Amino acid sequence: QIIVNNEQPQQETQPAEGTSGATTGVVAASSMATSGVLPGGGFVASAAAVAGPEMQTGRNNFVIRRNPADPQRIPSNPSHRIQCAAGYEQSEHNVCQDIDECTAGTHNCRADQVCINLRGSFACQCPPGYQKRGEQCVDIDECTIPPYCHQRCVNTPGSFYCQCSPGFQLAANNYTCVDINECDASNQCAQQCYNILGSFICQCNQGYELSSDRLNCEDIDECRTSSYLCQYQCVNQPGKFSCMCPQGYQVVRSRTCQDINECETTNECREDEMCWNYHGGFRCYPRNPCQDPYILTPENRCVCPVSNAMCRELPQSIVYKYMSIRSDRSVPSDIFQIQATTIYANTINTFRIKSGNENGEFYLRQTSPVSAMLVLVKSLSGPREHIVDLEMLTVSSIGTFRTSSVLRLTIIVGPFSF
């Protein structure tokens, strides 16, 4: 309801229908009847017809009623005062404008409510995420209304958010959980990383094993796991191992030790010496081992001349032989065969160990009338050298002939069992 008052003093009269010249601050009285419809849904009536105790009724007073939700602009006139409907106020342009009770703080909404300004009024509502229960706004637990989240829903006052299990992350829609490829994003594995759904696993290269943290790799000491990896010595290395052999040997097939024949590679013997290779080394022996009164024959035999009186009590011939055996060889073991090179008719041959068997390491077994086998009966540990004289006695069956010959066998025992 808008009341327009003319402040100029006038004699109070009742306007007659169709009277010209009587005007108000809004329209000329001559342009309408005592009451008539205004544009915008309001209407005009004479003061006498509508005046109430709250209104002044002057000669030129008109009461204009219209829809409070659609106030009409009143022509500018500084002498006019506008009375606006509830929820509106006069602007500096003489327009009834809405009062924003929410901004002005004149609303009566509760502290847990939100003030919503309306045209000519206001409303109190619960904020988003809350619902009215009685006179209070209570939180809506969105997590009880599935399906909001793919994996885990966390309710908060007035809202909620989604969480993913370890190994997953929220997609762009903040709802779906997608697997995190830890091997690409933040590879924590020391060597090999394999992504699996929701997690990852670490693996190690050959020769390594996972440590207790399941991320780092520790070297496997293969040398401690087995004593049979290498024939001689195992050397642990990062991620692997290698085998070593002692001096005089070389590694074959990665693990086995094989003797190096120094006589073929690094022969350091003099010209008057012969090189003899044994397991783990070599020795130099004289090419002419004969000692007086023996002389060397083209057959590399040391023969004592019959014409020399000293030879009557000595073996007729001495043959020098050399052999090598490994340390701690299993026993009993046949190691060397001796055989007569000259066979006489009507003779008997016997074989014996003449010297070098003081500790009983050997036994000589006759295998035929003209041969015998030297048997190792006690294990020998090297490195060491044994010189054994094997004698063959030849006696005529009619007692007219007797002779002997010696095979001087040098046995070199290597330092190792390989």
VENJO-V741776 format. One record per residue. N is the residue number from 1. RES is the residue in three letters. PHI is phi in radians with two decimals (none if undefined). OMEGA is omega as a letter, one per 40 degrees, with the letter a starting at -180 (none if undefined). D_LAST is the distance of its C-alpha to the last C-alpha in Angstrom with 2 decimals. Layout:
[[N RES PHI OMEGA D_LAST] [N RES PHI OMEGA D_LAST]]
This chain:
[[1 GLN none i 124.23] [2 ILE -2.06 i 125.33] [3 ILE -2.02 i 128.70] [4 VAL -1.87 i 130.10] [5 ASN -2.03 i 132.88] [6 ASN -1.57 a 135.16] [7 GLU -1.40 i 135.70] [8 GLN -1.22 a 138.97] [9 PRO -1.15 a 141.93] [10 GLN -2.32 i 143.83] [11 GLN -1.33 a 146.68] [12 GLU -1.23 i 145.33] [13 THR -2.41 i 146.50] [14 GLN -1.65 i 145.31] [15 PRO -1.15 i 144.41] [16 ALA -1.57 i 146.33] [17 GLU -1.05 i 144.84] [18 GLY 1.37 a 144.77] [19 THR -1.17 i 145.95] [20 SER -1.68 i 144.88] [21 GLY 1.61 i 143.96] [22 ALA -1.38 a 142.44] [23 THR -2.23 i 138.71] [24 THR -2.10 i 135.59] [25 GLY -1.28 a 132.47] [26 VAL -1.98 a 130.80] [27 VAL -2.43 i 133.35] [28 ALA -1.37 a 137.05] [29 ALA -1.14 a 139.25] [30 SER -1.29 a 141.24] [31 SER -1.61 a 138.22] [32 MET -2.65 i 137.73] [33 ALA -1.36 i 139.55] [34 THR -0.96 i 139.56] [35 SER -2.26 a 136.28] [36 GLY -2.83 a 133.98] [37 VAL -1.50 i 130.31] [38 LEU -1.66 i 128.20] [39 PRO -1.06 i 125.33] [40 GLY 1.59 i 121.93] [41 GLY 1.73 i 123.20] [42 GLY -1.62 i 125.45] [43 PHE -2.59 a 129.22] [44 VAL -2.00 i 132.17] [45 ALA -2.42 i 134.92] [46 SER -1.18 a 137.82] [47 ALA -1.07 a 137.40] [48 ALA -1.13 a 140.15] [49 ALA -1.39 a 138.35] [50 VAL -2.14 a 134.89] [51 ALA -1.11 i 135.40] [52 GLY -2.08 a 134.10] [53 PRO -1.13 i 134.37] [54 GLU -1.53 a 131.30] [55 MET -1.94 i 132.85] [56 GLN -1.63 a 135.59] [57 THR -2.04 i 138.24] [58 GLY -1.76 a 139.83] [59 ARG -1.12 a 141.98] [60 ASN -1.89 a 139.15] [61 ASN -1.37 i 136.35] [62 PHE -2.24 i 134.34] [63 VAL -1.82 a 131.55] [64 ILE -1.90 i 128.81] [65 ARG -1.83 i 126.56] [66 ARG -2.70 i 123.39] [67 ASN -1.16 a 119.88] [68 PRO -1.02 i 118.08] [69 ALA -1.36 a 114.83] [70 ASP -2.43 a 116.39] [71 PRO -1.14 i 118.59] [72 GLN -1.75 i 120.81] [73 ARG -1.22 i 121.18] [74 ILE -1.74 a 124.59] [75 PRO -0.96 a 126.21] [76 SER -1.05 i 125.69] [77 ASN -2.82 a 128.53] [78 PRO -1.06 i 128.02] [79 SER -1.50 a 130.97] [80 HIS -1.70 i 129.23] [81 ARG -2.02 a 127.08] [82 ILE -1.90 i 124.76] [83 GLN -1.83 a 124.01] [84 CYS -1.64 i 120.73] [85 ALA -1.20 i 119.59] [86 ALA -1.00 a 117.14] [87 GLY 1.62 i 113.66] [88 TYR -2.21 i 115.06] [89 GLU -2.54 a 116.39] [90 GLN -1.34 i 118.45] [91 SER -1.58 i 116.54] [92 GLU -1.17 i 117.85] [93 HIS -1.74 i 118.85] [94 ASN 1.02 i 121.00] [95 VAL -2.08 i 118.56] [96 CYS -1.37 a 117.52] [97 GLN -2.02 a 113.74] [98 ASP -1.11 i 111.27] [99 ILE -1.56 i 110.33] [100 ASP -1.50 a 106.50] [101 GLU -1.08 a 106.56] [102 CYS -1.20 i 102.73] [103 THR -1.33 a 102.68] [104 ALA -1.27 a 105.83] [105 GLY 1.37 a 104.49] [106 THR -1.71 i 107.58] [107 HIS -1.45 i 105.77] [108 ASN -2.13 i 105.27] [109 CYS -1.25 i 101.76] [110 ARG -1.22 a 99.49] [111 ALA -1.14 a 96.59] [112 ASP -1.63 i 94.09] [113 GLN -1.98 i 96.02] [114 VAL -1.93 i 96.22] [115 CYS -1.49 i 99.65] [116 ILE -1.99 i 100.39] [117 ASN -1.30 i 103.48] [118 LEU -2.13 i 105.92] [119 ARG -1.23 i 109.17] [120 GLY 1.46 a 111.69] [121 SER -2.87 i 109.39] [122 PHE -2.72 i 105.78] [123 ALA -2.40 i 103.41] [124 CYS -1.89 a 100.78] [125 GLN -2.26 i 97.49] [126 CYS -1.38 i 94.12] [127 PRO -1.16 i 91.40] [128 PRO -0.98 a 88.73] [129 GLY 1.57 i 86.30] [130 TYR -2.16 i 89.02] [131 GLN -2.36 a 91.62] [132 LYS -1.40 i 94.94] [133 ARG -2.32 a 95.17] [134 GLY 1.22 i 98.60] [135 GLU -1.76 a 99.42] [136 GLN -2.02 i 95.82] [137 CYS -1.76 a 93.07] [138 VAL -2.00 a 89.83] [139 ASP -1.14 i 86.38] [140 ILE -1.57 i 85.33] [141 ASP -1.46 a 81.83] [142 GLU -1.11 a 80.60] [143 CYS -1.24 i 77.32] [144 THR -1.57 a 79.28] [145 ILE -2.06 a 80.50] [146 PRO -1.25 e 77.50] [147 PRO -1.83 i 75.90] [148 TYR -1.47 a 75.91] [149 CYS -1.94 a 72.22] [150 HIS -1.20 a 69.14] [151 GLN -2.13 a 67.08] [152 ARG -2.28 i 68.74] [153 CYS -1.98 i 72.33] [154 VAL -2.07 i 73.44] [155 ASN -1.41 i 77.18] [156 THR -2.26 i 78.88] [157 PRO -0.99 i 82.57] [158 GLY 1.43 a 84.36] [159 SER -2.80 i 81.26] [160 PHE -2.86 i 77.66] [161 TYR -2.59 a 74.37] [162 CYS -1.76 i 71.28] [163 GLN -2.17 i 67.78] [164 CYS -2.01 i 64.45] [165 SER -1.19 i 61.47] [166 PRO -0.95 a 58.39] [167 GLY 1.65 i 56.70] [168 PHE -2.21 i 60.07] [169 GLN -2.46 a 62.85] [170 LEU -1.20 i 66.52] [171 ALA -1.36 a 67.54] [172 ALA -1.10 a 70.49] [173 ASN -1.43 i 72.90] [174 ASN 1.02 a 71.94] [175 TYR -2.25 a 71.62] [176 THR -1.45 i 68.57] [177 CYS -1.81 i 65.04] [178 VAL -2.07 a 62.36] [179 ASP -1.14 i 58.61] [180 ILE -1.60 i 57.15] [181 ASN -1.48 a 54.15] [182 GLU -1.07 a 52.30] [183 CYS -1.22 i 49.56] [184 ASP -1.68 a 52.22] [185 ALA -1.29 a 54.60] [186 SER -2.53 a 52.47] [187 ASN -1.08 a 48.82] [188 GLN -1.72 a 47.27] [189 CYS -1.32 a 43.80] [190 ALA -1.25 a 41.08] [191 GLN -2.25 a 39.35] [192 GLN -2.03 a 40.73] [193 CYS -2.12 i 44.21] [194 TYR -2.20 a 45.67] [195 ASN -1.41 i 49.40] [196 ILE -2.26 a 50.77] [197 LEU -1.08 i 54.39] [198 GLY 1.42 a 55.52] [199 SER -2.87 i 52.19] [200 PHE -2.77 i 48.79] [201 ILE -2.30 i 45.14] [202 CYS -1.84 i 42.28] [203 GLN -2.28 a 38.82] [204 CYS -1.99 i 35.74] [205 ASN -1.21 i 33.38] [206 GLN -1.03 a 29.89] [207 GLY 1.66 i 27.86] [208 TYR -2.22 i 31.05] [209 GLU -2.43 a 33.18] [210 LEU -1.16 i 36.87] [211 SER -1.41 a 37.95] [212 SER -1.14 i 40.64] [213 ASP -1.43 i 43.43] [214 ARG 1.08 i 42.32] [215 LEU -2.08 a 42.82] [216 ASN -1.59 a 40.01] [217 CYS -2.03 i 36.33] [218 GLU -2.00 a 33.59] [219 ASP -1.14 i 30.02] [220 ILE -1.55 i 27.56] [221 ASP -1.48 a 24.71] [222 GLU -1.06 a 22.07] [223 CYS -1.17 i 19.50] [224 ARG -1.54 a 21.74] [225 THR -1.37 a 22.32] [226 SER -2.64 i 18.84] [227 SER -1.68 a 15.64] [228 TYR -1.94 a 13.74] [229 LEU -1.23 a 14.71] [230 CYS -2.14 i 11.79] [231 GLN -1.25 a 8.06] [232 TYR -2.05 a 8.76] [233 GLN -2.41 i 12.56] [234 CYS -1.78 i 15.52] [235 VAL -2.06 i 18.65] [236 ASN -1.35 i 21.90] [237 GLN -2.34 i 24.53] [238 PRO -0.99 i 28.07] [239 GLY 1.43 a 27.93] [240 LYS -2.85 i 24.25] [241 PHE -2.55 i 20.77] [242 SER -2.44 a 18.03] [243 CYS -1.86 i 14.34] [244 MET -2.12 i 13.25] [245 CYS -2.10 i 10.32] [246 PRO -1.27 i 10.67] [247 GLN -1.02 a 12.60] [248 GLY 1.69 i 11.35] [249 TYR -2.24 i 9.39] [250 GLN -2.29 a 11.40] [251 VAL -1.42 i 11.82] [252 VAL -2.21 a 12.44] [253 ARG 0.93 i 14.49] [254 SER 1.24 a 15.07] [255 ARG -2.34 a 12.16] [256 THR -1.65 i 8.88] [257 CYS -1.79 i 7.07] [258 GLN -2.15 a 7.52] [259 ASP -1.09 i 8.15] [260 ILE -1.61 i 11.89] [261 ASN -1.46 a 14.04] [262 GLU -1.13 i 16.42] [263 CYS -1.17 i 18.62] [264 GLU -1.73 a 19.66] [265 THR -1.91 a 20.03] [266 THR -2.27 a 21.03] [267 ASN -1.25 a 22.01] [268 GLU -1.88 a 23.82] [269 CYS -1.35 i 24.73] [270 ARG -1.28 a 28.44] [271 GLU -1.14 a 30.34] [272 ASP -1.54 i 30.62] [273 GLU -2.09 i 26.88] [274 MET -1.91 a 24.14] [275 CYS -1.67 i 20.74] [276 TRP -2.10 i 17.71] [277 ASN -1.52 i 14.33] [278 TYR -2.31 a 11.26] [279 HIS -1.15 i 7.59] [280 GLY 1.74 a 8.79] [281 GLY 3.14 i 12.42] [282 PHE -2.66 i 15.31] [283 ARG -2.31 i 18.20] [284 CYS -1.89 i 21.81] [285 TYR -2.10 a 23.62] [286 PRO -1.12 i 27.34] [287 ARG -1.20 i 28.44] [288 ASN -2.04 a 31.07] [289 PRO -1.47 a 29.68] [290 CYS -1.20 i 32.93] [291 GLN -2.04 a 34.97] [292 ASP -0.93 e 38.70] [293 PRO -1.66 a 40.24] [294 TYR -1.41 i 37.58] [295 ILE -2.21 a 37.85] [296 LEU -1.51 i 35.46] [297 THR -1.73 i 36.40] [298 PRO -1.02 i 35.79] [299 GLU -1.51 a 33.24] [300 ASN 1.05 i 31.13] [301 ARG -1.97 i 32.25] [302 CYS -1.66 a 33.77] [303 VAL -2.03 i 37.08] [304 CYS -1.68 a 39.63] [305 PRO -1.06 a 43.12] [306 VAL -1.12 a 45.42] [307 SER -1.22 a 48.23] [308 ASN -1.56 a 46.62] [309 ALA -1.09 a 47.80] [310 MET -1.17 a 44.64] [311 CYS -1.42 a 42.64] [312 ARG -1.15 a 44.58] [313 GLU -1.82 a 42.43] [314 LEU -2.00 i 39.10] [315 PRO -1.01 a 36.75] [316 GLN -1.11 a 38.06] [317 SER -2.55 i 34.84] [318 ILE -2.28 i 31.41] [319 VAL -1.98 a 28.55] [320 TYR -1.70 i 25.53] [321 LYS -2.26 a 22.14] [322 TYR -2.34 i 18.63] [323 MET -2.63 i 15.23] [324 SER -2.24 i 11.61] [325 ILE -2.25 i 9.33] [326 ARG -1.36 i 6.11] [327 SER -1.17 i 7.62] [328 ASP 1.02 i 9.50] [329 ARG -1.15 a 9.36] [330 SER -1.13 a 12.05] [331 VAL -2.25 e 15.50] [332 PRO -1.26 a 17.76] [333 SER -2.58 i 15.93] [334 ASP -1.30 a 17.64] [335 ILE -2.10 a 15.97] [336 PHE -2.71 i 18.90] [337 GLN -1.91 i 22.38] [338 ILE -1.95 a 25.45] [339 GLN -2.55 i 28.61] [340 ALA -1.22 i 32.08] [341 THR -1.62 i 33.09] [342 THR -2.16 a 36.80] [343 ILE -1.94 i 38.53] [344 TYR -1.83 i 41.91] [345 ALA -1.27 i 44.57] [346 ASN 0.98 i 45.58] [347 THR -2.20 i 42.62] [348 ILE -2.16 a 40.22] [349 ASN -1.88 i 36.60] [350 THR -2.24 a 34.77] [351 PHE -2.19 i 31.26] [352 ARG -2.69 i 30.17] [353 ILE -1.59 a 27.70] [354 LYS -1.35 a 30.03] [355 SER -2.76 i 28.06] [356 GLY 1.62 a 24.76] [357 ASN -2.19 a 24.52] [358 GLU -1.12 a 26.56] [359 ASN -1.72 i 24.37] [360 GLY 1.23 i 24.07] [361 GLU -1.33 a 20.32] [362 PHE -2.19 i 21.20] [363 TYR -2.53 a 23.75] [364 LEU -1.86 a 25.34] [365 ARG -1.91 i 26.69] [366 GLN -1.33 a 29.32] [367 THR -1.83 i 29.01] [368 SER -2.81 i 32.18] [369 PRO -1.09 a 34.99] [370 VAL -2.18 a 33.13] [371 SER -2.60 i 29.39] [372 ALA -2.64 a 27.02] [373 MET -2.07 i 23.41] [374 LEU -1.48 a 21.38] [375 VAL -1.98 i 19.80] [376 LEU -1.52 a 17.31] [377 VAL -1.94 i 19.14] [378 LYS -2.24 a 17.80] [379 SER -1.16 i 14.29] [380 LEU -1.95 i 13.45] [381 SER -1.85 a 12.08] [382 GLY -1.85 e 11.43] [383 PRO -1.43 i 12.40] [384 ARG -2.80 a 15.10] [385 GLU -2.28 i 16.92] [386 HIS -2.01 i 18.72] [387 ILE -2.01 a 21.72] [388 VAL -2.09 i 23.08] [389 ASP -1.67 i 26.41] [390 LEU -1.81 a 26.92] [391 GLU -1.92 i 30.64] [392 MET -1.99 i 32.62] [393 LEU -1.73 i 36.29] [394 THR -2.05 a 38.80] [395 VAL -2.21 i 42.26] [396 SER -1.24 a 45.30] [397 SER -1.20 i 46.71] [398 ILE -1.82 i 50.10] [399 GLY 1.40 a 48.97] [400 THR -1.79 a 49.81] [401 PHE -2.49 i 46.39] [402 ARG -2.60 i 43.35] [403 THR -2.65 i 40.39] [404 SER -2.51 i 36.76] [405 SER -2.43 a 33.78] [406 VAL -2.12 i 30.52] [407 LEU -1.93 a 27.00] [408 ARG -1.57 a 25.34] [409 LEU -1.71 i 21.62] [410 THR -1.70 a 19.44] [411 ILE -1.82 i 16.02] [412 ILE -1.77 i 13.68] [413 VAL -1.63 a 11.02] [414 GLY -1.18 a 8.38] [415 PRO -1.35 a 8.70] [416 PHE -2.31 a 5.49] [417 SER -1.56 i 3.81] [418 PHE -2.25 none 0.00]]
